[in-house]
Amino acid sequence: MPLGFPEQPVRLARILEGLAAGGFAAVAPGAHPAAAAMVELVHGAAYADRFRAAVERGDGLFDSADNPLVATTWDAAWGAVEATLHAADRAFSGRAAFAAVRPPGHHAERQLAMGFCYFNNAALAAERLREQGLARVAIFDFDVHHGNGTQHLFEERADVFYASTHQYPF
């Protein structure tokens, strides 16, 4: 990320250090076979194609000033998607899971990146769990900011409950 930008690799490093100090092992699960289908379901194929093309062209921003692009942005965002889906699969099988991913995701709308978020990882996990057979999924979003993208993706649906606790006023 650009120098001085708040979304830096050190943020993820500190999260992983904290988890390790608590006795949790970090796992880099690799590719997920449902990643493309889940991204298409949540964001649409055109959005993913537009995002990838912006990175490949070397654009400096994607959709807003909060979403700078560098050569590895697509890989980082796609890796976050895959890790999130692996965590959802693990949770569905009854095992504990936590997807410590950067970039995050809860601000990403269906067709719009914002707030350092390119893909909405919480929404992708919820859709994956629904696809695997859960009748209802709850998303509890705890962050300084409200997860507007996640709320907007599910606010008209009864099968996904979204609750947010965030700092207000910011």
C-alpha positions, 0 to 999 in steps of 0.5 A: 500500500502507499506510504502512510496509508492505514491499511498496511501489512503490519496490521495483519502481522500484529493480528497473527502475533496476537492469535499465536500468543493466545495459542492459536495456529495460523494456517494459509489454506490456499486456493478454494474451489468455490471462490469464483462462484461465491464472488460472482454470487455476492458481487457479480462477475462484472465487478470482479472483472472490473477490479482485476482489470484495474489492477492489471492496468496499474490504476492507482485507485479503485472506486474511491480514494479509500481503495488504492491499488498496487500490483499485489492488491488483487492477489491480497483481496483474492487470498482473503476471499479464499481464506474466508471461505476455508474458514466458513467450511471449517466452521460448517464442519463444527470446528473453530475458525477465524479468518484474519484477513486483510484487506477486510471487507465489510464496507464493500457493496455489491458493485462498489469498493470502499473503506479499504474493502474490495470483496465483502468477506463476511457476506461471502462466508454467509453465502457459503454457509447458506449454500452448504445448507444452513437455514439462517446465518448471523453476522456480528460485525464489531469494528470502529466503523459500521459495515455498510456493505454487509448491511446493504447486501442482506437488509432485505433478507430474512435468512441472514441476520446482520448486527453491528456494534461500532463507534458513533460518532466517529 
